[in-house]
Amino acid sequence: MHARMRAGDSSDSKIKFAALRAYLASSAFPMFLITPSFTTVAAAASRSSLQRAPVPSISICVPVHLRLRLRSRRVVPCWLASRSTTRSYSSSPAAAPAPATMAPPKSATEFLDFVNASPTPYHAVATAAAHFEEAGFQNIKERDSWSSIIKPGGKYYLTRNGSSIVAFAVGAKWKPGNPIGMVGAHTDSPCLRIKPVSSRNANGFIQVGVETYGGGLWHTWFDRDLSVAGRVVAKDSDGNFMQKLVKIDRPILRIPTLAIHLHRDPVFNPNKEDEMVPIAGLVAAELNRTGVADAVAQDSAPKEDETAAEEDSFQPLKDLTKRHHPYLMELVAENAGVETSDIIDFELVLYDTQKACLGGLNDEFIFSARLDNLDMTYCSIRGLISSVSKADSLDSDASIRLIACFDHEEIGSLSAHGADSNLLPAILRRLSVLPAAAKSAEHADLSTAFEQTLSTSFLVSADMAHSVHPNYARKYESNHQPEMNKGTVIKINANQRYATNSPGSVLVQEVARRAGVPLQLFVVKNDSPCGSTIGPMLSAKMGVRTLDLGNPQLSMHSIRETAGSHDVDYAIRLFDGFLSNFGELEGKILVD
């Protein structure tokens, strides 16, 4: 450690500084680095520890160019020294320098909370519903009549299967047959789902059988700290069946790779059935925990009284503790707040316990799971809420502002709650005939209101886009290489893998101009395959004008993806502007 005292410094400062040097030389603070340009003590501590609750601060009086602020056992790692004074990691507000010019927007950090709370579509929908409740939206049910519930000027949301959600706000000047501005996204991501019979043991290991969901980059799931989340259906004391969300917040599973010494093949292409089976523990450890020889292997013959009891309470399927490891079921039941015996069935998936975070030298990145497509889901939710945040937001609007977030996009959307279901068309049909507030519209022709609404409405299909990859730039069309933090990407494909056309592009450009947000363009190379979205599907199903767009990201379908922190704010403002202005702009961009 090196430091120099300036001439004229007081002897008291010298004494204190000498004492500090002696203290820092102790084993409690290894690998220290102090430089004149760095205002905070640096040590080899993990960055994550800096995000924990602040601890008491110790201030030392030393010359200004060597000012030190030391937290008790809480210091800044050496690798942060190069950041100089761009940010402060001290717990004392007095030591905080001016904020960095590229500080991420508040919406980016709020998105981290959303994605960390949403390891499954069920959690994403529950979290979204909480956002809408806080914003004053009313929960309605598909099974109820809406004629006496929904009114012009109102805000509402509904869910289907607990994994898809639709929310909308009705303009105060709405009339039957008027347009609806829509943003569509999806709540699901590629993952590993626990099989109906998952109990497996091999070579002394407890394993859990899983099946792949969607088109994941499955090699990225190896050597990750995995846990379990989803929903269970349990019976209550009245004999009713209820859904309970589950999220075990500690790593209990892992898919280990084979050591390089035993696998010299340069291509890593594991067999998804046999070589992607997570380990959950050791058989011996489980036997020691329970003290019962058959705690894992349920192969003992039933006793007579047990046989009689089973006959009295016949179950068409084996008990869950016989299909899955008993301790796993105990953890699931404990997390759900029910007894193991009350759980009838479940839908559980694996997720990475590493939380989403900001990254990059200036926090310009988001490192997270499930960016495809919780990024767009979150932005659509906040865009709608932002568009109705003022008390008079809907007073002069003659349209309906709607967002729909569907499950099962990653597997084709063909389900009762996917985008290829009747969910959105059924809701639009019911809204299209919604009576107006003004009596002058009482005699509107309701027989064609649905068709009129479809012909005047517009859908923004919001699904993540590809950012240019610096190591694989040759994979991108040379004139269409989107970059992070430079705006949402309009996606175009001549073969209609994306539904974008020029009138839609003009509309979104005008919205972006008014909102002051940048846009980018993307097409795939002619020698490259092109993915698709819910856009072409819904456009064909309903005949609604549609445009595909999304924020740029890297590592799509990896267990850990990367996106730009500033693009979150861009997309929220874009969706806010679209929903707020569509009623006015719809008639100005008309192509029959």
N, C-alpha and C positions, 0 to 999 in steps of 0.2 A: 504494500500500500504506500502511496506517495502523495504528499501534500506539502505545499509551501505556504509559509505565513508571510504576509506583507509587512514591510517595515512600518513601524508605528503602531502595530497591533498591541493591544493592552496585554499585560502579563496575565491578567485574569482569563482572557480569551485563550492565551497559550496554554494555561494550565488545564482549562476545560477541554481544549482540543487534544492535548496529550492524553487526558483521561479517556476521551472518546476513542482515540487510536488504540489504547490498551484494551478497551472493551470490545472493539470490533475484531481485535486479533484473537479473541477467545474462540473456542470451538463451537459456540452457539451460532456464529454467523460466518460460515466458510465462504471463500471465493468472493471477497468484496472488491469493488472497483469504485474509485472516486475520481472524478475528473472535474476540472474547473468549469466546464460547460454543462455539467449534469447536476441538476439541483436536488436530486433525490438519492438517498443511499441505495446502492444496487447490490443484490445478492442473488444466489442461485436458488430462488424460490419459484414455484410454479405460477404461471399467469393466472390460473383459475383461483388460486388462493387470494388474489387481489380483489376478487369480486365478492368475497364473503363480507360478513359484517365488520365494520371498522373496530379497531382495538385502540387502547390508549396510546397517545403519541408522546414522544420524548423530544423536546426541542433543545438544541445545543447552540449557544452563542458563538459563532465563528465568523470570519470575514465573509462578506456578501458573495464573493465569487466562489466560496467553498461552503455555502449554506447547506446544512444537512438537516433533514427532518427524519427522525428514526421512529418507526413504529416498533412497539415491543413485540419481538418475534414475527414481525410482518413487514417485509422489505421487498424491494423491487429487484427482479432478476437482472443479471449482468447484461443479457442480450437486449435490454431496453435502453441501455446507455446511449445507443446511437440515435434514439428519438429526441435527445436533447430536451428542450423545454416545450415541445409540442403539446404534451399533456402532463397532468400531475397525477401521481398515484399515492399522494399523501392523504391521510384521513383528515387533515386540517384544511378548512376552506381558505385560510389565509395564505397557504402555500400554493394554491391553484393558479397556474398561469392562464393566459388568454386561451380560449378554445381553438382547436385546429380548424383551419378553413374548410377541411373536408370532413368535418364531424358528421356522422350519419344522422339522418332525421329520426325524430322520435318514433315515427311509424315503424322503422326497422326494428328497434328494440321491442316495441309492442308486438310485432310479428313473431319475434323469438318466443315470447310468452305463449302466443297462440299455438305455434307448432310444437312447443315442448309439452303443452297440455293435450295434444291431439295425436297420439300414436296410432289411432285407428279412425276410420270414418265415423264410427259411433261417437268417439270423443270429439272429433272435429265438429259434428253437428250439434252436440251438446254445448260446446264452447261457443259456436256461432249463435245458438239460441240465447245464451246468456248475454251476448253482445246486443242482440235485438231487444231482449227484455229491458236491458239497461237504457236503450234508446227509445223506449216507449212503444215498441211494437206489440201487438196483441196476438197471442197464440190461438190459432183456429184449427179445426179438424176437418179432414176431407169428408168424413162420414156425416158431418152436420150440414144442415141447410145454411147457406150464406146470405139468403135474401134479407134477413133481419139483422145480420151481423156487420157485413161490409158496407161501408158508406164512403162517399167521396170525401177526401181529406183525411182518411184513416190510414193506419200502418199495421200490417199483419204479417205473420209468418206461419208456416206449417211444415211438418216433417213427414216422411214416409220411410218406414222400416227403421227409423232412428239413424239412418245413414245417408239420407238425401234431405235437403232442405230448400224451400222456396220462400222468399220474402218479397213483399211488394208494398208500395205506397200509392194510393189512388189520388190523382189530382182533383182539386175541388171543383173544377169545371169539366170533369169527365162526362162523356155521353156514350151510350152504347155504340159500338162499332169504331170507336176512336183507337189510335195507335197505342202500342205498348213497347217501351224501350227495355230491352232485356240484356243481361250479362249472364252467360252460362259458364260454369266451371265444373270440376269434379273433385271429390273428397278422398278418393282411394289412391294408393300407390303400390307398386310391386312389393311383395312381402312373402314371408313363409307362414303358413297357417297350420296349426296343430291338427293332426288327423283325428277322425272320430274314435279310433283306437290307437293311442299313441305310445302305450307302455312298451318299452324295448330295453333289453339288457344285452350287453356284449362285452366279453372279456373283463368282467368286473366293473364296467361302467353302467350307470343308469343313463338311458337315452330317451329322447322324445321324438316320435315320428312326426314329420312335417311334410306338407306338400306346397309346391311353388304356386304363387298367385301372380299372374301377369308376367311381363317380360323383363325380369330384373337382371342386373349385372351380378350374377350370383357369386362370382368369385370375391366380390367385395364384402360378402357376409361372413367370410372366414376370419377367425381371430378377432371378433368383435364381442364386446360385453353385452349380451343379449338378455332380454327379459320378456315378459308376457303381458299382453293387454287385449282388451276386447269387451265382450259382454257375456253375461250368464243369464239364463232364465231360471228363476227359482220360485218355489211355491211358498206362499205366506201362510199365516195361521188360519186364514179364512178359506184356504183352498184355491185362491187366485194365483195366477202366474204373472210374475213381474220381471222386468228387465233391470239388471244391475250392471253398471260399468265397472271394469276391472283394469287396474294399471299397477303392476308390481314394480316399485321404484328401486329395485336393486338387481344387479346382474345375477341370473341364476342359470343361464345357458351359454354355451359356446360351441362353435363349429371349428375345431382345430385343423390347421393345415398339416400336411405330412412334411416332415423335415426334408430339407434339400438333399441330405445325404442318402435318403431313401427314394428320392424322386428326381431323376436327372433329366426328365423330359422337359424341354424348354416351353412346351405348350401346357398351360394349366386349364384343363377342361374337365372338371370333376363330374362324375356321374351323380345326377341330382337325386336319385333314389337311394343309392347306397353310400355315397361319400359326402353327403350333406346332412347327416343326421346329427343334431346337436347332442352334446353331453350335458347332463344335469347334475351329476354327482357320481359317487362311488357306492357300489352295492354294500361294501363293508361298512362304510360310514353310516349309511341308512339303517343297517341292521344294528349298529351300535347305538344310534339315536333312539330307535324304538324298543330295542331289546327283545324283539320278536323275530323268530327265525323266518317266518313267512311274510314279513312286512313288505317285501318286494314281490316275491313270487306267490301268487294267490292260487296254490295248487292243492291245498289240504282238502280232504273230503268233508262235506258238511255233516254236522251232528243232526240227530233226529229232531230235536227241538228247533234247530235252525231251519231244517227242511220244512217243518210244519209252519213256521213263521213266514217263510218265503211263499208257501202255497197260499197263505191267507192274504198276502200283499203281493200279488203277481205283478211282475214288471216285464214288459215285452222285450226290453233290452237289458243287458248286463248292467249292474251298478257302475257308475262313473269311476269309482275307486278300483274297479276291476279292469276297466278299459284304459285308465290312466294311472300314473304313479300316485299312490295315496298322498304322499307329502306335497306333491304339486297341487292336488285338489284341496288340501288343507290351506295352502297359501292363497289359492284363488278364492276360496270361501271366506277366509279371514279378510281379504282385501275388499270383497263385495259386501261384507257385513252380514253374512248369512251362515247357516250351518251347512257343512258338506252334504249332509243327507237331504237338504232342501233343494240342491241344485239338480235340475232336470236335464239341462243341456247347456252348451256354450258355443261361442264362436270366438276363438282366441288366436291371436297372431303373435309372432315374435317382432320385437323392435329393439333398436339400438339405444342403450341407456345413456350414451353420451349426448348431452344436451346441445341444442343449436346455439351458436354463438357468432359474434362478429369476429372478423379476422382480416388479415392484411395489415400492412404497415400503417395505414390510416383508417382502419376499420371499414374499408370500402367493400369488403366481401361479407357474405353470410355463408357460414359452413353449417350444413344442417341435413337431416334426413327429410324426405317427403316434400322437398321444394316443388316437385312435380306431383300434385298440383295444389298443395296448400298455400303456396305463394299467391296464386291467382284466386283461390277461394277466399283467402283473407282480404285481398285487395277489393274483390267484388263486394264483400260484406261491408267493409269500411267505406267503400265508395257510395253505396246506397245510404248508409247511415249519415254520411257527410252531406249527401244531397238533400236530406230532409232535416238537417240540424237546426235550421232557423224556424221560428214559429210560423212565418208566412211562406215557407218554401213551396207549399202546394197550392197556395191561394189562386194563382193564375195559370196553373197547369191543367191542360185538358187531356193529358195522357196518364198512363200508369207506369211507374218505375219498378222494375222487377229484376231480381237475381235468382238463379237456380243453380244449386250445386249438387251434382248427381254422384251416386256410387257406381262402381263397376265399369268405369270408362276403360281401365287398363285391361279388361278382358272382353271388350267389345260392346258394352253397354246394353246387351240383350238380356234384361232382367226386369222384374216388376218395378224396380226403383232406379233403373239406369236411364240414360238419356233416350234410349230406343224404346222406352215404355210409353204409356199414355199419360205419364205424370204431367208434363208441361202442356201438351194439347188439351188435356181435360181441364186444367186450371185456366188456360186461356179461354176456353169455351165458356166457362162459368163467369169469368170476368167480363167477357165481351158484351154480355147482356145485362151487366150491372146497371141499375137505374141511375139516372143523373140526379143531381141535387136540385136542379132547376125544373120547374113544372113544365117549361116549354118543350122539354124533351120526353115527356110522358108518352107520346104517341110515336116514338121512334120505331122503325121497322126492325123488330128483333129477329125475324126469320133469316136475315142475311148478316146480322151483326157480327157473327163469328168470322165469316169470310171477309168482311170489311176490315175487321181488326187485323187478321193475318196479312192482308195485302198492304196495310199501312205500317206494320210493326217492323222492328229491326232487332237482330240478335248479334251481340258481340260474343263470339266463342273464345273464351279466355283459357288458354293452355300454354304452359311454358314453352319457350323457344330455345334454339341452340345459339349460344355465344360462340364466337370464333375461338378455337383452341390454339394457343401459340405453338404447340408442338406438332399439331396436325392441320396446319392452315391449308394444306393441299387438299383436304377433304371438303373444303367449302368453295362455293362459287366465288370467283375472285372479286366480283363487284357487289357481293351480298354477304358481308361478314360482320354480323352484329357484335357490338361490344357491350360489356357490362357498364351500368351507370350512365348510359347514353340514351335511355328511353326504351319504351315498350316496342316490340317488333311486330310489324304487320307481316303475316305469313301468306305467301302466294304460291299457287301451284297450278300449272296449265291443265293438269289432269284431274282437277277438282279434289285432290286430297285435302286441300284447304278450300273453303267456300268464298274466299275474298274475290270481289270484282271491283271495277273502277268506281261505280256510284257509292259503294260502301266505303271504299278508300277515301273518296272525297269527303264523305260525311265525317269519318274519324279524323281526317286531317283538320277539318274545320273545328271539331271539338277540341283537338289538341292545341290548335292555335289560340282558341279562347282560354284554355286552361294554362297555356304557357308551358307545355311539356313537350319534349322532343320525341320523335318517332324514328324507327329504323325499318328497313325492308329485308326480307329473307326469301330466297328460293334455293332449292337444292340443285346440285350439279346434275346434268343430264345422265351421267353414269352412276348416280347414287339413288338408292331407294328413298322414298319419302313416307314418313309417318302420317297419321291422320288424327282427327279430333272429333268431338261431338258436333262440330259445325256443319259439315256436309250432311250428316245423318239427320239433324233437326231441320236443316234447310229444305231437304227433300221431303221430309215427313209433313211439314207444315206449309211449305211454300213461302217462308219468311225470308226476307233479305238478310244476309249473314256475312260477317267478316271474321276471319281468324287472326288472333294476335296473342302475344304472351311476352313475359319478361325473359330476357336471355339468361341462360345458365350453362354451366359445365357439368359433366358427369351425370347426365340424365339417366335415371333408373339405377344409379348406384345407391348403396346404403348411406352414403355421405356425399351430398351434392354441394355445388357452389353457385351462388348468385350475387348480384350487386345490391348493396344495402340501400343505395339511393333509388334504385328502380322500384322499390316498394312504394315509395312516396309518389313517384311518377305515375304508377298505375292507379293508385287510389284517386289521385287528382284527375286522371283521364276518365275513369269510370264515373266519378262525381260529375264531371263536366258533361259526359254523354247522357247520363240519366236526367240531369237538370235541364239540358238544352234540346233533347231529342224532340219533345213536343213542338218546339218552334221550328227546328231544322227539317223535320220530316217532309213538310210540304215544299221545301225549297230544293230538294234533291229528288226529283220524281222522274223515274224512267219506267214507262209502262211497256 
